[in-house]
Amino acid sequence: MSPQSRYVTCAGYEIHCTEWGAPDAPVVIAWHGLARTGRDMDELAAHLAPRYRVICPDTLGRGLSQWSRDPVAEYQLRFYARLAADLFAQLGIASAHWVGTSMGGAIGTVCASGLFEPGLRGRIRSLLLNDNAPQLAQAAIERIKAYAGQPPAFDTVQELEAFFRQVYAPYGWLSDAQWRRLTETSTRRLPDGRVTPHYDPAMVQQFTHHANDYLIWEHYDALDIPVLCLRGAESDLVLPETTAAMQGRGPGARGLLEVVEVPGCGHAPALNVPAHYALVDGLLARAEALSPV
């Protein structure tokens, strides 16, 4: 099954997304990580498409979406939640399950809490945090800032692919074809002819101007929906003590949280193999049983 490519206006910006499945099926929003694009979700979306309408956005400043005109004010979770609220409106989404990798999980958390966008409260039916939590390890954030803020440039796409294979080795197993697609769907050519990752380097200002943007316990504590936290077993971003703390508050205290360590992965599992699909399917089944549409 092939996706439909769509462009919608959210918060005054052209936002690109791919859409899979039947337009009248239950919706899953699949939101990518910090320096990535919605095409990372292709395998998962293809798996879900026979049963769900799957929407995979490119965040502002990533992929085929516009870049921010005001990076300091707009590359932050509050503005991303506004983009998401407009995406729901533009695509006619009444409610949705949310699968978020890294940054995408944080966006899902602040959207589901309704603290930034009250209109979204009660409209997110379940939340999958793919190697994301309400508090992230500072050492790992510094590592991400180091490579994301100064994306390298290469003479050839093959050199860029080799870079991606090294940086994203913690994703776990990807086929050669998947590595090639990851590269080709997140590459842009510079004026000098070289190639570089397809995102606005200014998006890293989220960390310098909003230092505690990913410290979102208040939002997590407000959640009353089924939550699945997938922690890459070798992750340096989501620490075991953080997932332990999650168990005792918010959805954890309400019996709505499940935490699973994903073997063979760090930050973050690629959600591209049957074992990963089964975890997603399990969350969706649990949520559908609790609140059938």
N, C-alpha and C positions, 0 to 999 in steps of 0.2 A: 504494500500500500504506500502511495506517495503522498506527501503533505501538500497542502495549499499554502502558498506564500501570501501573507496579508500585510497591509500597512494601515495603521489606524493613528488618529491624532489623540495623544494623551498629554494633558498639561501643556498644551501648545507645541508639542514635538511629534514628529513622525516616528512612530515606534513600529518596528518590524516584528512579526511573529510567524511561526509556522503552525498550521492547524491540521490536525489529523482526525479521522473518524467522522461519524454521522453528526450533522448539526443539531439533532434533537436528542443525542445521547447525554448521559451525565457527564459533567465536565471535570477534567483534571488540568490544573495549571502546573506546568513543569518548568521551574525557573532555575537558570544556570548559576554558576559561581562567578567570583569577582572579575576575573580577566577572561572570561569565556563567552560563549554565545549559546543561543537556544538550540543550535544544531547538535550540541552535546547530548541532547535528550532524544535523538532520532531512534535509537534502538528501543528504549523504553516506550516511546510514543508508538512505535510500530507494534509493540507487544500489546499495548492497551487499546489501540485504535478499534479493534473489532467490538469493543464493549463501551468505549468512552470517547468523548470529544476531547482531544488533548491539545492544549494551547501552550506553545513554547516561545516565550518572548525573548527578544534581544533587549537587554536593559539599555537605558539611555547611555550613549557613549560606547556601546559595544556592537559588534556585528554590523548589521545594516540599519540600525536605528541612528537617529541624529545624535550629534554630540551636544553637550550642554553649552549654553551661552553664558552660564554663570556657575562655573565648576564648584566654587566654594560653597554656594548655597544649595546646589542641586545634587551633587554627588554625596548623598547621605540617605539613611533609611527613611526618614520622614518624607522626603520627596519621592523616593521609590514607591512608598505606599500610596502616594497621590497618583503616580503613574498607574499602579495596579487598580486603584478604584476607578480611574477613567477607562482602563482596559475592560473591566467588568461591564461598564456602561456601554462602551462602544461595541462590544461583541455580544451584548444582550445576555450576559451570564447572571443568572439569579443566585446560584450557589455553586461551589466547586470544592473538590479535594485539592490539596496543595502538596506538591513534591518539590522540595527545594534543596539544591546542592550548595553548601557553604553559604555565601551571601544570599542565595535564593531562599535558603531556609530562614535566615534572619528576616528577610522581607516578608516571608509567609508568617512568621511569628508576630511581627508588628501589625500586619494586616489583620490577622485573626483576633488579636487582642482588641482591636477597635479603638485603641487609645489615640492613634494618629488620625485614622479615618473611621469615625463612628458608623458611617454608612456600610462598612464591611463587617461589622460585628454580627455574628450569627450566620454569615454567608459562607464561611470556610468550614467545611464539614469534617475534615481531618487534615493533619499536618505531618509530613515526613521531613525530618531534619537529617539531611545526608551530610554527616560529619560537620554538624553545626550545633551550637548550644548557646544558652543565654550569656555565657562568659567564655572567652577564648584565651588561649595561652599567649602571653605577650611576646615570648621569644619567637613563636611561629608567626605572629603578626609582623614582627620586624623582618623575618625572612621573606614574607610575601611582599612587603613594601619594597624590599631591596630589588626584587626582580620585576615587580609589576610597574613600578614607577619609572623605570628606564628600560623599556622593551628593546631588545637588540634588533639589529637589521642584518640581513644576509643577502648575498648575491643571488642565491637560488632558493627555490621552494624546497628542494631536497635538504639543504642545510637547515632551513627553518624546521622541517619535520624532525630532523635529528635533535634539534634544540627542544622541541615539544616532547619528544620521546624521553629525554633526560629529565626535564622539569616536571612532567606529569607521570613519571614512572609510578608514583604512589597510587595512581588510579587503579592499578592492578592490570589484569590481562586485557589487552586489546589486540585484535587481529591486525595484520598489515593493512588490510583495506580500511579498517576503522581508524588507524593512525593517519592514513592518507586523507581520509575524509575530514578528520579533525583538523588537519593542517589546511586543507583547501577551503574549508568553511570558516577559517579564522585567520585569513591572510589578507593583507592589503599591500599594495605596491606604493612605495614612496616616490616623490618627484625625481629622485636620482636613479630610479629603476630598481632599487633593492626592495626586498620584502620584509615585512614586520608583522607582529600580531595585530589583529583587527580590533583595536580598542583605543580610546582616548587616554593617553598617559596621565592626563590630569585627573582621572577618576581616583587615583591613589590619594588625592587631597582629602578624601573622606577620612583618612587616618590622621592627617596632620591638623586639619581644622575641626574635626569632630572625634577627638581622641577616644571618647567612651561610647561611640556610636553602636558598638557591638556588645556593650554591657546592658543587656535588655531583660534582666530578671523581672522587672515590673510587668513587662508584656507577657513573659512566660507565665508568671503567677496568675495572670488573668485568664488563661486558656482553660476552657471546659469542654474540649473536644479530644477525640483520640489522637495521640501523638506517638510516632515511632521515631526514635533517635537511632540512626545507624552510625556507629563509631568505627572508622577504619582502625583495625587492630594495631596498626603502627602509626596512627595519627599523632602529630605533635601539636595540633591545633585544639582538639577536644580531648581534655585530660580525663582519666578515670575518676578523679575526685570531683570533677564537674558533673559527670553523669550520675555519680552517687548523690550529689546534692539535688539534682533534678528529681530524683526518686522521692524526696521528702517534701516537695512543695509544688504548687501549681497543679498541673494535670497528674503529676506523680502522686501527690497526696490524695488525689481524687480517684486513683486507680485507673487512670486513662493513659498512662505512659508505659511504653515498652522500649527497652534499650537493648540493642543487639550489636555485638562486635562482629565486624565483617573481616574474616581472615584474608591475608594476602594483599591488603590494601592499607594505604595511609590516608592522606588527604587528597582526594576524597574518592570513595568507590565510584566506578564509572557507570553503575546501573545498566550494564550492558550484557549480562549473562543470566542464564535461568535462575541461579541461586538468588540473584538480586531481584529479579522479577517476582519471585515467590514472596519475598519480604514485602514488596510493594502491594502485591495482590492480597496478602494477609491483612495489611492495614486497611485497604479499601473494603474488604469483606467485613472487618470488624466495625468500621464506620457505617457501612450500609445496614448492618444488623441493628445498630443502635438508633439510627435515624434514617429509615428508608424514605426515599422521595415519593 
